[in-house]
Amino acid sequence: MMKTFAAFGMLVLLAGCAGRNEPEGSFLNPVCMPDGSVAWRQLSNDKGEYTTPIATKANCPWNKTAAR
């Protein structure tokens, strides 16, 4: 009985991750929007397509070189 509940719970957890698309970044190395804010995931357009992401690693303040 307990194994059945554990298997069902694992299935529900995995199903919750389905369809979640993230940009090329990760938690420890995220991508940023042009204003410097961190982007955790990319949303699709009205047609459900994922186009070229606006958020890139180059937009992050810690990836920009200091002005000399």
ROMARVO-452438 format. One record per residue: residue number from 0; residue in one letter; chain; x, y, z of N, C-alpha, C in turn. Coordinates in Angstrom, 3 decimals. Layout:
<sites>
+-----+------+------+----------+----------+----------+----------+----------+----------+----------+----------+----------+
: pos : code : unit :     n.px :     n.py :     n.pz :    ca.px :    ca.py :    ca.pz :     c.px :     c.py :     c.pz :
+-----+------+------+----------+----------+----------+----------+----------+----------+----------+----------+----------+
: NUM :    a :    A :        X :        Y :        Z :        X :        Y :        Z :        X :        Y :        Z :
...
+-----+------+------+----------+----------+----------+----------+----------+----------+----------+----------+----------+
</sites>
This chain:
<sites>
+-----+------+------+----------+----------+----------+----------+----------+----------+----------+----------+----------+
: pos : code : unit :     n.px :     n.py :     n.pz :    ca.px :    ca.py :    ca.pz :     c.px :     c.py :     c.pz :
+-----+------+------+----------+----------+----------+----------+----------+----------+----------+----------+----------+
:   0 :    m :    A :    0.822 :   -1.186 :    0.000 :    0.000 :    0.000 :    0.000 :    0.873 :    1.260 :    0.000 :
:   1 :    m :    A :    1.890 :    1.264 :    0.850 :    2.776 :    2.431 :    0.944 :    3.559 :    2.630 :   -0.351 :
:   2 :    k :    A :    3.958 :    1.538 :   -0.992 :    4.691 :    1.643 :   -2.255 :    3.803 :    2.248 :   -3.340 :
:   3 :    t :    A :    2.533 :    1.933 :   -3.307 :    1.599 :    2.487 :   -4.290 :    1.478 :    3.993 :   -4.116 :
:   4 :    f :    A :    1.342 :    4.452 :   -2.876 :    1.258 :    5.884 :   -2.614 :    2.558 :    6.594 :   -2.986 :
:   5 :    a :    A :    3.696 :    5.961 :   -2.709 :    4.986 :    6.553 :   -3.065 :    5.123 :    6.663 :   -4.577 :
:   6 :    a :    A :    4.725 :    5.624 :   -5.301 :    4.801 :    5.653 :   -6.763 :    3.857 :    6.713 :   -7.327 :
:   7 :    f :    A :    2.668 :    6.811 :   -6.794 :    1.711 :    7.811 :   -7.248 :    2.222 :    9.221 :   -6.957 :
:   8 :    g :    A :    2.787 :    9.420 :   -5.793 :    3.349 :   10.721 :   -5.431 :    4.495 :   11.120 :   -6.344 :
:   9 :    m :    A :    5.347 :   10.160 :   -6.688 :    6.452 :   10.433 :   -7.600 :    5.933 :   10.788 :   -8.987 :
:  10 :    l :    A :    4.893 :   10.114 :   -9.415 :    4.282 :   10.391 :  -10.714 :    3.695 :   11.801 :  -10.742 :
:  11 :    v :    A :    3.045 :   12.205 :   -9.671 :    2.471 :   13.543 :   -9.592 :    3.583 :   14.599 :   -9.612 :
:  12 :    l :    A :    4.669 :   14.364 :   -8.890 :    5.781 :   15.312 :   -8.881 :    6.412 :   15.447 :  -10.264 :
:  13 :    l :    A :    6.605 :   14.344 :  -10.943 :    7.182 :   14.391 :  -12.282 :    6.247 :   15.047 :  -13.282 :
:  14 :    a :    A :    4.960 :   14.828 :  -13.140 :    3.988 :   15.450 :  -14.037 :    3.963 :   16.957 :  -13.845 :
:  15 :    g :    A :    4.244 :   17.413 :  -12.645 :    4.286 :   18.848 :  -12.380 :    5.425 :   19.544 :  -13.094 :
:  16 :    c :    A :    6.464 :   18.809 :  -13.445 :    7.599 :   19.387 :  -14.163 :    7.394 :   19.369 :  -15.668 :
:  17 :    a :    A :    6.416 :   18.672 :  -16.157 :    6.197 :   18.568 :  -17.605 :    5.811 :   19.917 :  -18.183 :
:  18 :    g :    A :    6.390 :   20.250 :  -19.309 :    6.050 :   21.482 :  -19.983 :    6.725 :   22.720 :  -19.436 :
:  19 :    r :    A :    7.554 :   22.570 :  -18.450 :    8.256 :   23.729 :  -17.897 :    9.558 :   23.905 :  -18.670 :
:  20 :    n :    A :    9.612 :   24.922 :  -19.508 :   10.794 :   25.184 :  -20.304 :   11.571 :   26.339 :  -19.711 :
:  21 :    e :    A :   12.849 :   26.136 :  -19.546 :   13.701 :   27.159 :  -18.988 :   14.714 :   27.622 :  -20.021 :
:  22 :    p :    A :   15.196 :   28.851 :  -19.893 :   16.247 :   29.300 :  -20.804 :   17.546 :   28.542 :  -20.559 :
:  23 :    e :    A :   18.597 :   28.897 :  -21.289 :   19.832 :   28.132 :  -21.200 :   20.541 :   28.242 :  -19.870 :
:  24 :    g :    A :   20.106 :   29.129 :  -19.005 :   20.746 :   29.313 :  -17.716 :   20.340 :   28.253 :  -16.704 :
:  25 :    s :    A :   20.937 :   28.331 :  -15.532 :   20.611 :   27.425 :  -14.435 :   20.507 :   28.251 :  -13.157 :
:  26 :    f :    A :   20.230 :   27.592 :  -12.051 :   20.076 :   28.300 :  -10.784 :   21.371 :   29.011 :  -10.387 :
:  27 :    l :    A :   22.510 :   28.356 :  -10.575 :   23.782 :   28.947 :  -10.188 :   24.403 :   29.815 :  -11.283 :
:  28 :    n :    A :   23.922 :   29.700 :  -12.501 :   24.430 :   30.502 :  -13.615 :   23.244 :   30.939 :  -14.463 :
:  29 :    p :    A :   22.443 :   31.880 :  -13.958 :   21.202 :   32.249 :  -14.640 :   21.440 :   33.149 :  -15.850 :
:  30 :    v :    A :   20.391 :   33.364 :  -16.600 :   20.401 :   34.341 :  -17.688 :   19.631 :   35.568 :  -17.211 :
:  31 :    c :    A :   19.887 :   36.717 :  -17.838 :   19.275 :   37.967 :  -17.398 :   18.594 :   38.683 :  -18.556 :
:  32 :    m :    A :   17.576 :   39.437 :  -18.215 :   16.872 :   40.278 :  -19.173 :   17.745 :   41.491 :  -19.482 :
:  33 :    p :    A :   17.430 :   42.247 :  -20.535 :   18.240 :   43.417 :  -20.875 :   18.386 :   44.446 :  -19.744 :
:  34 :    d :    A :   17.418 :   44.511 :  -18.823 :   17.528 :   45.447 :  -17.699 :   18.385 :   44.908 :  -16.559 :
:  35 :    g :    A :   18.898 :   43.680 :  -16.680 :   19.764 :   43.089 :  -15.671 :   19.058 :   42.185 :  -14.683 :
:  36 :    s :    A :   17.735 :   42.073 :  -14.748 :   17.011 :   41.202 :  -13.829 :   17.126 :   39.746 :  -14.283 :
:  37 :    v :    A :   17.126 :   38.847 :  -13.327 :   17.279 :   37.421 :  -13.618 :   15.989 :   36.850 :  -14.190 :
:  38 :    a :    A :   16.114 :   36.045 :  -15.234 :   14.971 :   35.366 :  -15.848 :   15.050 :   33.890 :  -15.485 :
:  39 :    w :    A :   14.042 :   33.392 :  -14.806 :   14.064 :   32.007 :  -14.353 :   13.491 :   31.041 :  -15.377 :
:  40 :    r :    A :   12.604 :   31.521 :  -16.246 :   12.063 :   30.640 :  -17.284 :   11.556 :   31.460 :  -18.457 :
:  41 :    q :    A :   11.442 :   30.793 :  -19.580 :   10.980 :   31.446 :  -20.788 :    9.532 :   31.072 :  -21.032 :
:  42 :    l :    A :    8.723 :   32.049 :  -21.380 :    7.324 :   31.801 :  -21.683 :    7.125 :   31.732 :  -23.189 :
:  43 :    s :    A :    6.148 :   30.979 :  -23.607 :    5.872 :   30.864 :  -25.035 :    5.029 :   32.049 :  -25.502 :
:  44 :    n :    A :    5.016 :   32.247 :  -26.821 :    4.170 :   33.296 :  -27.374 :    2.737 :   32.786 :  -27.492 :
:  45 :    d :    A :    1.855 :   33.550 :  -28.118 :    0.438 :   33.174 :  -28.205 :    0.212 :   31.878 :  -28.984 :
:  46 :    k :    A :    1.135 :   31.538 :  -29.866 :    1.007 :   30.315 :  -30.668 :    1.605 :   29.097 :  -29.964 :
:  47 :    g :    A :    2.179 :   29.286 :  -28.800 :    2.797 :   28.187 :  -28.062 :    4.215 :   27.896 :  -28.510 :
:  48 :    e :    A :    4.825 :   28.809 :  -29.252 :    6.173 :   28.621 :  -29.768 :    7.184 :   29.298 :  -28.846 :
:  49 :    y :    A :    8.352 :   28.701 :  -28.762 :    9.451 :   29.290 :  -28.007 :   10.454 :   29.833 :  -29.013 :
:  50 :    t :    A :   10.490 :   31.141 :  -29.158 :   11.382 :   31.769 :  -30.115 :   12.735 :   32.024 :  -29.456 :
:  51 :    t :    A :   13.577 :   32.766 :  -30.104 :   14.890 :   33.097 :  -29.545 :   14.687 :   33.864 :  -28.245 :
:  52 :    p :    A :   15.273 :   33.389 :  -27.138 :   15.057 :   34.061 :  -25.859 :   15.697 :   35.445 :  -25.810 :
:  53 :    i :    A :   15.039 :   36.361 :  -25.136 :   15.565 :   37.708 :  -24.939 :   16.627 :   37.695 :  -23.847 :
:  54 :    a :    A :   16.449 :   36.822 :  -22.862 :   17.379 :   36.739 :  -21.741 :   18.641 :   35.984 :  -22.154 :
:  55 :    t :    A :   19.794 :   36.589 :  -21.862 :   21.076 :   35.962 :  -22.151 :   22.009 :   36.146 :  -20.964 :
:  56 :    k :    A :   23.085 :   35.390 :  -20.933 :   24.070 :   35.529 :  -19.862 :   24.828 :   36.845 :  -19.979 :
:  57 :    a :    A :   24.937 :   37.374 :  -21.197 :   25.661 :   38.632 :  -21.406 :   24.940 :   39.816 :  -20.770 :
:  58 :    n :    A :   23.633 :   39.716 :  -20.534 :   22.877 :   40.805 :  -19.912 :   23.075 :   40.893 :  -18.400 :
:  59 :    c :    A :   23.629 :   39.862 :  -17.792 :   23.802 :   39.844 :  -16.338 :   24.901 :   40.821 :  -15.922 :
:  60 :    p :    A :   24.658 :   41.613 :  -14.860 :   25.653 :   42.598 :  -14.420 :   26.999 :   41.971 :  -14.078 :
:  61 :    w :    A :   27.024 :   40.771 :  -13.559 :   28.284 :   40.130 :  -13.163 :   29.057 :   39.581 :  -14.361 :
:  62 :    n :    A :   28.435 :   39.531 :  -15.546 :   29.128 :   39.086 :  -16.748 :   29.633 :   40.240 :  -17.594 :
:  63 :    k :    A :   29.298 :   41.470 :  -17.233 :   29.726 :   42.631 :  -18.000 :   31.087 :   43.093 :  -17.492 :
:  64 :    t :    A :   31.933 :   43.504 :  -18.428 :   33.245 :   44.002 :  -18.045 :   33.104 :   45.428 :  -17.546 :
:  65 :    a :    A :   33.946 :   45.804 :  -16.620 :   33.905 :   47.156 :  -16.054 :   34.416 :   48.160 :  -17.083 :
:  66 :    a :    A :   33.777 :   49.316 :  -17.094 :   34.209 :   50.400 :  -17.997 :   35.546 :   50.943 :  -17.529 :
:  67 :    r :    A :   36.447 :   51.155 :  -18.475 :   37.780 :   51.658 :  -18.096 :   37.963 :   53.078 :  -18.524 :
+-----+------+------+----------+----------+----------+----------+----------+----------+----------+----------+----------+
</sites>
